[in-house]
Amino acid sequence: MGSETRRKIVEAAKRAFSKYGYDGVSMEDIAREAGVKKALIYYYFPSKDKLFEEVWREALEELENHLFTVTKETNSYFAKIKKFLKSYVDFVLNKSVLNEIIEKEKTTIRFEEKEKWSVLRERYENFIKRVEKLIEEGKEQNYVPKDLNSRAAAELIVNSMGDVPKDQKLLQSIQEMILKGLLNTKTEEGR
């Protein structure tokens, strides 16, 4: 019963935070969404901050698993980056609750100097570094121009994919634009 109740609370918190953001949600709102008493939430999570940390961590882990699992399936960089971007489109369209949590709060977490967000800020920074590493891999294999700023490319990918209307054609156009801007035209030809 305990782990089921905890999971029910986390799932309700995901829905609430995705709709209204961290500041727009109270523990009472989450209790109502979960169908439990507010005191029960405090049994599992001592504060709204701790509950939000759990929700943010899970959302980011699921995003990373969704994106980076497909990159392990192939050695071809061209196929890998295409699968990565296609998976990002899929995540935005089909995991909208998790995507909304990340998009609503990433600016606050990244740029507010509150100590309470330091763990989440570091976690998000590690995600961007993983995307940056994927760009670096393309440079090493001469798919990506050597003079391209990997950090800027990673920021562009992360910020352009998640925060747009949930329109498949628009997201696919963004995906194609990123591919065209990222890859050397010589290495893209004939693939």
C-alpha positions in Angstrom: 0.0 0.0 0.0 2.8 2.5 0.9 4.6 2.5 -2.4 1.2 2.6 -4.3 0.1 5.6 -2.3 3.5 7.4 -2.8 3.3 6.7 -6.5 -0.3 8.0 -6.6 0.9 11.3 -4.9 3.8 11.7 -7.3 1.6 11.1 -10.4 -1.0 13.6 -9.0 1.8 16.1 -8.4 3.1 15.6 -12.0 -0.3 16.5 -13.4 -0.7 19.5 -11.1 2.8 20.9 -11.6 2.5 20.4 -15.4 -0.8 22.4 -15.5 0.0 25.2 -13.0 3.7 25.2 -12.3 5.5 25.1 -9.0 4.1 28.4 -7.7 0.6 27.8 -8.9 0.1 24.5 -6.9 -0.5 24.0 -3.2 -0.1 20.7 -1.3 -3.9 20.9 -0.8 -4.3 20.9 -4.6 -2.1 17.9 -4.9 -3.9 16.1 -2.2 -7.2 16.7 -3.9 -5.8 15.5 -7.3 -4.4 12.4 -5.6 -7.6 11.7 -3.6 -5.7 11.7 -0.3 -5.4 13.8 2.8 -2.8 16.5 2.8 -1.2 15.0 5.9 -0.5 11.8 4.0 1.6 13.7 1.5 3.7 15.2 4.3 4.2 11.6 5.5 6.1 10.8 2.2 7.4 14.3 1.4 8.3 16.8 4.2 7.7 19.8 1.9 6.4 20.9 -1.5 10.0 21.5 -2.5 10.9 17.8 -1.8 7.9 16.6 -3.7 8.8 18.9 -6.6 12.4 17.6 -6.6 11.1 14.1 -7.0 8.7 15.0 -9.8 11.5 17.0 -11.6 14.0 14.2 -11.2 11.6 11.7 -12.6 10.6 13.9 -15.5 14.2 14.5 -16.5 15.2 10.9 -16.1 12.4 9.8 -18.3 13.4 12.4 -20.9 17.0 11.3 -20.8 16.0 7.6 -21.1 13.7 8.4 -24.0 16.4 10.3 -25.9 19.6 8.5 -25.1 18.4 4.9 -25.2 17.9 5.3 -29.0 21.5 6.7 -29.4 23.0 3.5 -28.0 21.3 1.4 -30.7 23.5 2.6 -33.5 27.1 3.5 -34.3 26.3 5.7 -37.3 26.4 9.3 -36.0 24.0 10.5 -38.8 21.4 7.8 -37.8 22.1 8.5 -34.1 21.4 12.3 -34.2 18.3 11.7 -36.4 16.9 9.2 -33.9 17.8 11.5 -31.0 15.8 14.4 -32.6 12.9 12.2 -33.6 12.8 10.9 -30.0 12.7 14.4 -28.8 9.7 15.2 -31.0 8.0 12.0 -29.8 8.6 13.0 -26.1 7.2 16.4 -26.6 4.1 15.1 -28.3 3.5 12.0 -26.3 4.9 12.7 -22.8 3.3 16.2 -22.6 2.8 16.1 -18.8 6.5 15.5 -18.2 7.6 17.9 -20.9 5.3 20.7 -19.4 6.9 20.2 -16.0 10.4 20.6 -17.4 9.4 23.6 -19.6 7.4 25.5 -17.0 10.2 25.4 -14.4 13.5 25.1 -16.3 14.1 28.9 -16.4 13.4 29.2 -12.6 15.6 26.3 -11.8 18.5 27.4 -14.0 18.6 31.1 -13.3 17.2 31.8 -9.8 20.0 31.7 -7.3 18.0 30.0 -4.7 19.9 27.3 -2.8 16.9 25.0 -2.8 17.2 24.6 -6.6 20.9 23.8 -6.7 20.4 20.0 -6.9 17.9 20.4 -9.7 20.0 23.0 -11.5 23.0 20.6 -11.4 20.8 17.8 -12.7 19.5 19.9 -15.6 23.0 21.0 -16.4 24.1 17.4 -16.6 21.3 16.8 -19.1 22.5 19.6 -21.3 26.1 18.3 -21.0 24.9 14.9 -22.3 23.4 16.7 -25.4 26.7 18.7 -25.7 28.6 15.4 -25.6 26.5 14.1 -28.5 27.4 17.1 -30.5 31.1 16.6 -29.7 30.8 13.0 -30.9 29.6 14.4 -34.3 32.7 16.7 -34.4 35.0 13.8 -33.8 33.5 11.9 -36.6 33.5 14.9 -38.9 29.7 15.1 -39.2 29.5 18.4 -37.3 31.8 21.4 -38.2 34.7 21.6 -35.8 34.1 25.4 -35.2 30.5 24.9 -34.1 30.0 25.8 -30.5 28.8 22.5 -28.9 27.3 24.2 -25.9 25.3 26.6 -28.1 24.1 23.8 -30.3 23.0 21.8 -27.2 21.2 24.8 -25.8 19.5 25.4 -29.1 18.3 21.8 -29.4 17.0 21.7 -25.8 15.3 25.1 -25.9 13.8 24.8 -29.4 12.3 21.3 -29.1 10.5 21.5 -25.8 9.0 24.9 -25.7 6.8 25.1 -28.9 3.2 24.3 -29.7 2.5 20.6 -29.7 2.3 20.4 -33.4 3.9 17.4 -35.1 4.6 19.2 -38.4 6.1 22.2 -36.7 8.3 19.9 -34.5 9.4 17.9 -37.5 10.3 21.1 -39.3 12.4 22.2 -36.3 14.1 18.8 -36.3 15.0 19.2 -40.0 16.3 22.7 -39.5 18.5 21.5 -36.6 19.8 18.7 -38.7 20.6 21.0 -41.6 22.3 23.5 -39.4 24.2 21.0 -37.3 25.6 18.6 -39.9 28.4 19.2 -42.4 26.7 19.3 -45.8 29.4 17.0 -47.3 28.7 14.3 -44.7 24.9 14.6 -45.1 25.0 14.0 -48.8 24.2 10.5 -50.0 22.7 9.4 -46.7 
